C-alpha cells in the first residue's frame, strides 16, 4: 500500500536543460538525429543478423541482444527529453517516472552484464578456439541471454519497487532529464537507507565485479594474442574483439560517472553529461562501431540491401 504522503506526489518536474534556455534549439537539433540514428542503426543490426545465415553465430546473437537493449534504453528516455525541449515545463507522472526508471535500469544493467558475456565469448574464441563450438552451443547462448534479461529484470523490479515505497512529500523537481535513482532519493522525505544499500550492492555487482571479469577476459585475450608469432595473425585476432573493447570503454566510463558514487555526492551537471553518454551517444555509436569495423556485417548488409533493391 502507498502511504498518504506518497500519494501527494502525483507528478514530477524534469528540470532537464532548462537552466540553459539558449541551448534548447541546439540540443533538439543534436538529440533528435541521435535518437533517429540509434533506432535505425540498432534495427538494421537486428534485421541483418536475423536474415543473414552467415551471421548466425554466438557473437552476432549477443550483438542482436545488445541492439535490443539499446533500443529500450533510448526509447525510455529520448521521447520525454524531446518533448521537454519543446515545452517550458516538462512534467512526468509518478507512474510514468517509475516505468521509465524500470526500463532504464533493465536496459543499462542488462547491457553491463551482456558486455561481460560477450567478453567471455571473445575469450573462448581466441584462447580456446578448438573447444569454442562445443562450449558456446546455441542452447547455452540462449540460456545465457535469458539469464541476462531475467536477472536484470529482477534487479530493476527490486529497485523500482523500493522506490515506489518511498514518500515524496516535498519538492518534486528532478534535477535531471530523466528519472534516475540518485536525484529521486534526494527528493524523498522518508528514510532511504535500504534503497542506498541495494544501490551500492547493484553497483558492486554490475559495475565492479562485471568490470573485473571483463578485464580478466581481455587480459587472457591480450596474453594469447601476444603469443601469436605472425603479425597478420595478431591483427586478425585483435580485430575480432576491438569493436567490443571500444564499446566497453565508452559504456563503462559513462556509467561509472553516473552511478559509482553515493547519493550524497550527487552532481547534477556530471550526471546529465554521463546520462547523455550512456542513454544517447553509446546506443548510437554501438551499431556504427560494429558495422564500420566488421567486414562480415558490412558484407551481409550489402547483400541484404542488394536483395531488397533488386
N, C-alpha and C positions, 0 to 999 in steps of 0.2 A: 504493500500500500504506500502511496506517496503521501508525504506529510503535508499539512496545511500550508506551511511556509513555502514548500517546493512548488505548489500549485500557483503561487503568486507570480513566479517567473514563467509566464506563458510564452515569452519570446525573448530572444537576444538581439542585440545590435552588433553587427560585424563592422568594426571600425575600418578594417581593410587599409586602404591607402588614402583615406580621407584627409590625413594631415598634409598630404601633398596634392591639393586640388589641381594644380597646374600640370600634373603628370597624368591626369585621367585619360586624355586622348592618346598620349604616347603609350601608356600601359595597355589600353584597349587595343591599340594597333600592334602590340607585341604579343599579348596573351591570346587573342583570337586566332592568329596564324599558328601559334604554338599548339593550341588545342586541336585545330584542324589537321595539322601535320601529324600530331600524335595519334589521333583517331585513325587517320588514313594509313599512316605508316604501320601501326600495330595490326590493323585489319588486313593489310596486304601481307604481313608476315604470317598471320594465321591462315589466310587463304592459300598462299604459296606452299606452306608446309603441308597443309591438308590435302592439296590436289597434286603434289609432286611426289611420285613414288620414290625418287632418289633421295628425298629428304626425310623419309620415314625411319629416322634413327633416334636414339636417346637424346642426343644433343639438341636436335631440332624439335623434338617432342617437348622438352623442357623450355625451349625458346618460345614455343607456342603458348605455354602456360604463362611465361613471363610477359608476353604481349597482352594476354587477357588481363593479368593483374594491372598492367599499366593503363589499360582502358578503364578499368574500375576506379583506379586511383585518380586519374584526371577527370573522369566524369562525375566523381563525387565532390569535386572542388571547383573546377573551372566554370561550369554554368552559373553558379552562385556568384563567383568573382566577376564575371562579365556583366551580370545583372547589377551588381553593386557599383561597378564603374559607370553605369548608365543612369544611376539614381543618386539622389542626395543622401538618403539613408537606407542602408541595406539591413533589413531585419530577417531573422530566421526563427521559426517557431521552435519550442523546446523539443518537440518530437522530431522535427527535421534536423535539428542540431545533433540529436542522439543518433539518428540514422546516418548522418554524414560521418560522425565520429566512428561508428561501427564499420562502415565500408572503407573508410580511410585506414583504420587500424588493421583491418582484414587484409587489404591490399599491400600496405607497407611491410607488415610483419611477414606476409607470405613471400614477398619479394626477397627479403633478407634471408629467409630460410631456403628459398629456392636457389639463390645465388650460391649458398653453401653446397646444395645438392649438385648444382652444375659444376662447381669446382671439383667435387668428388668424381663426377663423370669424366672430366678432363684428366684428372689424376689417373684413373683406371685406363683411359685411352692411351696415355703417353707412357705411364710407368708399368702397366700390366697389359700390353696390347694382346697377348696370346689368350688371356682369360677375360678379355673385355666383353665379348659376346655372351659368354655364359653368366658373368656377374651382372651385367646390365640387360637382363632379359626384358621383353615388353611387359610381362606381368609385374616384375619388380619396379619398373619405371612407373607403371600405372599406380602401384601401391604407394610409392614414394610421393607421387604428385597428389594423390588423395590424402595422404598423411599431412602434407604441407597445407593443403586447403582446410582440412579438418582441424588440425591443431591451431591454426591461426584464426579460424572462425571461433573456436572456443576462447582463445585469448581475447579477441575483440568483444565477444559476448560478456566475458567477465568484467572487462574494463568499462564497457558501456553500462552494464547492469549496476556496477558500483557507482558510476557517475549519476545514474538516474535516482539513486537513493539519497543523494546529497540535497540539501536545501539551498536554494538560490533566492534570497530574500532582500538582497541589497542592490548594488549597481548591476546592470545587465549588459554593459558594453564590453564585448570581447575585443581586446586589442590585437586582432589578427584578421586574416581574410577568410578563415575557415575555423570550424570548431576543433580545437586541439586540447589535449589533456592539461598541460601546464596553465594556460590562461583561464580555463574553466575552473580549475582548482582554486585559483586566486579569487574567483568571484563567489565561491561557496561560503555560506555563513554557518556551516556545520563542520564538525571535525573531518579532516581529510587524511588522517594517518593511514588508514587501510588502503586508500587509493594510492598514496605515495609509496607505500611498501610494495604493492603489486606492480606499480610502475617501475620501481627500481629492479624488482625481480625480472620483469619483462626486458628491461634494458640489459641486464646481465646476460640473459639467455639469448635474446635476438641480436643485441649489439656486440657484447664482449665474446661470448662463447662461439657464436657463429663466425665472428670475425677471426678468432683464433683458429678455428677449424679450416676456414678458407685459406688463412696464411700457411697452415701446415700442409694443405694440399698443394699450394703453389710452391712451397719450399721444396717438397718432394719433386714437383714437376721441373723446377729450375735445376735441381741437382741431377735429375735424369737427363735433361737436355744438355747439360754441360759435359756429360759422358759420351754424347754422340760425337763421333770423330769428324764427319763431314760437315762443312758449313751449310751445305744445302739441306742436310738432314736436320740440323739445328733450327734453321729458319722455318722449315716446314712444320716442325713440332711446335715452335713458338707461335706460328701464325694461327694454329688451331685453337689457341687459348688466349691470344692477345685481345680479341674483342671483348671476351668475358672479363678479362682483367681490367680493361678500361671502364667497363660498366660498374664493376665492383668498386673501383676507386672513386668514381663520381658519386655513386649512391651512398656509400658508407660515409664519405666526408660530409655530405649534406645532412644525413640522418643523425650523425654524431653531434653536429652543431645544434640540431633541434631537440634531441631527446636525452642525450647523455649529460644531464645536468639537473640539479634539484630545482623544484618549482620556485623556491625562494630566490634563486639567482636567475630567474627567467628574464630574458631580454627580448622585448617585442620586436625591435628592429632586426636583431640577429635571427630570431625565429622566422620572421617574414622572408628574409633573404634565403634561409635554408629551406623554407617551405616552398618557395618558388623553384628551388633547385630540384627537390625530390618529387613534387607534385606536377610540375610543368616541364622543366628542362630535361630531366632524366628520362621520363617516358617518351619525350620527343626524340632524344638522341639515341635511345636504345635501338629502335629499328634501323636508323641510319647507320649506326656503328656496325650492326650485324650484317647489313646488306652491302654497304660500301667496302667492307673489309673481307667479305666472304664470296669467293668465286662461285661456289655451289648455289648459294641463294640467288646471286645475280643471274646465273645461267637459267635457273628454274623460273625466275621472274620474267626473263626474256622469252622463254618458251611459252609460259602462260599468257603473256601479252601477245605473242605472235599467234597463238591459238585463237584467242578471242578476236583479234584483228582480222584473221582470215575467215 
